[in-house]
Amino acid sequence: MSAEKLLTLDFSKEEALTKVFPKLPVLTSKEAGWNGIYLAYDYHLPGETPEVAGQQHGIVIFTEVPTPIGAERKLDGCLRKEQVVQGDVVIVPANTGHRVQWDSAGGVIVLGFEPAILTHAIYEMVDVEQAAIAPHFAKPDPLIYQLGLTLKAELESGRLGSQLYAETIANLLAVHLLQHYSTQKLIIKNYTGGLPKYKLQQVIDYINAHLDRSLGLAELAAVVQMSPGYFARLFKQSINLAPHQYLIQCRVQRAKQLLCQGELTIAEIAYRVGFANQGHLNYHFKRLVGITPKAMLRHK
C-alpha cells in the first residue's frame, strides 16, 4: 500500500492521536509551546493500530515493560514479529506507513518532530541534501530512551522555560538520528572555539532583556543568524553551560537583585523573572544559591 493511500497522522494536532489509539494520551505537549516537537505518553493495554503515515518523523520509545511485549509490526511495507523490551525504540520517518499489533501492556512515549528540524538544526554541520532518516524496527537506543524520559519529566514538572530545553533536546535527537539512522553515513563536522565575543554578548543581552517570557533555541540562534544545533554547540563551548542552563542562572540572578530591592513579593518576583510559579523559583534558587529566597530575605 502506498503512503498516499494511508491514513495520515499529524502529530501537531492532539486529537489526531485518536485515529491511532482508543483515547487521548494521559500526557501530551499540547500546552507546552514546544516548537516543532510533540510528545504523547500513555500506558497502553494490548491492542492494535491502523496503518498510518505521519506528516512528521516519529519515534516510539518503550518506557515501562514489565514483561517482553510480543508485537507484529508493519513498517514501510515490511512485516516483522518482534519481542519489545524496556529501552527499545522504533524509528518511523515522515510519510512512512506503520501499523502494529501487540499482546502485552506497557508504557510508551511517542515523539513526533517536524522534518524541518533536521535541516534547520544542523545545516552548517552536514550536507542536508544527503540527509534522510531510514525506518528501523524495535532496537535498544540508550540515548533516545533517556532523552525521551527527560522530555516526559519536563512536561510532568510543568516548568516554564521548557521550550528552550525541549528544542535543545530536539537538536540532540536530530544529530543522533542523522549519525545513526540515516540512509547513508554522514560525517558531522565538529566546530570548536565557541561564539565570537560580540555574538555571545548579543545573545546574553537578548536573554536578559526577555527573561520574563519563554525563549526557544531557534529564537536565540536567530539572534546571531545560526542554525539551532550549531548555535547550541558553540554557546556551550563559550561559557560551559547549555543555553537553557544559562537562562535559569540569569533568572536566579535577576531574582536576587529584586529580592534585595524589597519591593516585590517572592511570588511576584518568580513571575517577573520567568518562572512558572514561586515553587520553581525556590527550587532553582536553592540549587544555585544554596538558600531559599525566603532565607535570603531574612538575612538581608
Buried (B, 14 or more C-beta within 10 A) or exposed (E): EEBEEBBEBBBBEBEBBEBBBEEBBEBBBBEBEBBBBBBBBBEBEEEEBEBBBBBBBBBBBBBEBEEBBBBBBBBBEEEEEBEBBBBBBBBBBBBBBBBBBBEBBBBBBBBBBBBEBBBBBBBBBBEBEEBBBBBBBBBEBEEBBEBBBBBBEBBEEEBBBBBBBBBBBBBBBBBBBBEBBBEEEBEEEEEEEBBEEEBBEBBBEBBEEBBEEBBBBBBBBBBBEBBBBBBBBBBBEBBEEBBBBBBBBBBBBBBBEBBEEEEBEBBEBBBBBBBBEBBBBBBBBBEBBEEBBEEBEEEE
